[in-house]
């Protein structure tokens, strides 16, 4: 008995793949695509992958592997609320925004790092926070950078004094770092993510 293949559109296929990626933290294999999309043929899976690439939903990395590139579905923005003296919050829904799109301008060059320690608390970066780091940009004085100093990774303020580059903490109990042999920049911190547990 023939198995009927489900009729799909781009949005439906995108939704199925996003749901899988959200649950499994990875892209599905071609074999998993059969059940995911309700199809039986590799050529049909290939068709949908190429279609999603053409739509800008998927792209291939340097090794040819598929990855999601379009920001995840957004959440509603309900206006603004004062953080000083109390004022009525605006309840009218204003827009829909993707958190990824809001926080990350260059997803292909960005990655997440979990913060360990309290050397940057003065900059509002706490132990356990996640920071978004963008690589490939030239840091300016005052940027917070992820750097490898003499073989050890750290996150500090970038300060250039003439020809010398130093790294400064945002906590007075930590000394200024002056590289002795080697300084490699991993990227610039562009955002901080903190989750409050209830």
Buried (B, 14 or more C-beta within 10 A) or exposed (E): EEEEEEEBEEEEBBEBBBEBBEEEEEBBEEEBBBEBBBBEEEEBBEEBBEBBBEEEBBBEEEEEEBEBBBBEEBEEEEEEEEEEEEEEEEEEEEEEEBBBEEBBEEBEEBBEBEBEBBBBBEBEBEEEBBBBBBBEBEBEEEBBBBBBBEEEEBBBBBBEEEEEBBBBBBBEEBEEBEBEEEBEBBBBBBBBEEEEEE
